């Protein structure tokens, strides 16, 4: 079975301005994460996914999507065997699951997500 896309991120230089832009454009409401320049937007209905909009001073603006997988490390290993490069090792998200990131052979960042503790 193919792995589904389960989350997106839009990261700008100024998270407040980026959220304001997308909020007004698409009528999105954000749950801003405490201590972070990051807000979650819920899925808008059947067949849609939720995401996050914010800023990270350690990375340039960009878009990322996250694929749900059963095994983060196995997926990173497979990506590397196909010419990709690990960007972020498996990292816990307390109370939600874990994520990892890799770059495809062209340098596009792709996120992986595993649900659970």
C-alpha positions as CSV (number, residue, x, y, z in Angstrom):
1,X,0.0,0.0,0.0
2,X,1.3,3.5,-0.9
3,X,2.2,5.8,2.0
4,X,-0.1,8.8,2.4
5,X,0.9,12.5,2.6
6,X,-0.3,13.5,6.1
7,X,1.1,17.0,6.9
8,X,2.5,20.1,5.1
9,X,4.6,23.0,6.3
10,X,5.0,26.5,4.9
11,X,8.0,28.2,6.4
12,X,8.6,31.9,5.9
13,X,11.1,34.5,7.2
14,X,8.5,35.9,9.6
15,X,6.0,33.4,10.9
16,X,3.4,36.0,12.0
17,X,3.3,37.6,8.6
18,X,3.3,34.2,6.8
19,X,0.4,33.0,9.0
20,X,-1.5,36.3,8.4
21,X,-1.1,36.0,4.7
22,X,-2.3,32.3,4.5
23,X,-4.9,32.9,7.1
24,X,-6.5,35.7,5.2
25,X,-6.0,34.0,1.8
26,X,-7.6,30.7,2.8
27,X,-9.6,31.5,6.0
28,X,-7.3,29.4,8.1
29,X,-7.2,29.6,11.9
30,X,-4.0,28.7,13.6
31,X,-3.2,27.1,17.0
32,X,0.1,28.8,17.7
33,X,2.5,26.5,19.5
34,X,3.8,27.9,22.8
35,X,7.4,29.2,22.6
36,X,7.6,28.7,18.8
37,X,7.0,30.8,15.7
38,X,4.7,28.0,14.4
39,X,1.0,27.5,14.1
40,X,-1.0,24.4,13.3
41,X,-3.9,24.5,10.9
42,X,-6.5,21.7,11.0
43,X,-7.6,19.7,8.0
44,X,-10.4,21.5,6.3
45,X,-12.6,18.5,5.7
46,X,-12.7,15.0,4.3
47,X,-9.8,14.3,2.0
48,X,-7.7,17.1,3.3
49,X,-4.7,17.2,5.6
50,X,-3.6,19.7,8.3
51,X,-0.3,21.5,8.4
52,X,1.9,24.1,10.0
53,X,2.9,27.6,9.1
54,X,5.8,29.4,10.7
55,X,9.4,30.4,10.6
56,X,12.7,28.7,11.5
57,X,15.7,31.0,11.8
58,X,18.0,28.0,11.0
59,X,16.5,27.2,7.6
60,X,15.4,29.2,4.5
61,X,11.8,29.7,3.6
62,X,10.2,26.8,1.8
63,X,7.5,24.2,1.5
64,X,7.7,20.6,2.9
65,X,5.3,17.7,2.9
66,X,5.4,14.7,5.2
67,X,4.7,11.1,4.3
68,X,3.5,8.7,6.9
69,X,5.7,5.6,7.2
70,X,5.9,2.6,9.5
71,X,9.7,2.8,10.1
72,X,11.5,6.1,9.9
73,X,15.1,4.7,9.8
74,X,14.2,2.1,7.2
75,X,12.7,4.8,5.0
76,X,15.8,7.0,5.5
77,X,18.0,4.1,4.6
78,X,16.0,3.4,1.5
79,X,16.0,7.0,0.4
80,X,19.8,7.1,0.8
81,X,20.2,3.9,-1.2
82,X,18.3,5.6,-4.0
83,X,20.5,8.7,-4.0
84,X,18.9,10.8,-1.3
85,X,20.6,12.3,1.8
86,X,19.4,12.3,5.4
87,X,18.7,15.8,6.7
88,X,17.2,15.1,10.1
89,X,17.4,11.8,11.9
90,X,14.4,10.2,13.6
91,X,13.2,12.8,16.2
92,X,10.4,12.5,18.7
93,X,7.5,14.9,18.8
94,X,6.2,14.5,22.3
95,X,2.6,13.2,22.5
96,X,2.3,12.9,18.7
97,X,4.9,10.6,17.1
98,X,8.3,11.0,15.4
99,X,9.6,12.7,12.3
100,X,12.7,12.6,10.1
101,X,13.7,14.4,6.9
102,X,15.7,13.6,3.8
103,X,16.7,15.4,0.6
104,X,15.9,13.7,-2.7
105,X,18.6,13.6,-5.4
106,X,17.6,17.1,-6.6
107,X,17.9,18.5,-3.1
108,X,14.1,18.8,-2.3
109,X,13.5,18.3,1.4
110,X,10.9,15.7,2.2
111,X,9.5,14.8,5.7
112,X,8.7,11.5,7.1
113,X,6.2,10.9,10.0
114,X,5.5,8.0,12.2
115,X,2.4,8.3,14.5
116,X,2.5,7.2,18.1
117,X,4.5,7.9,21.2
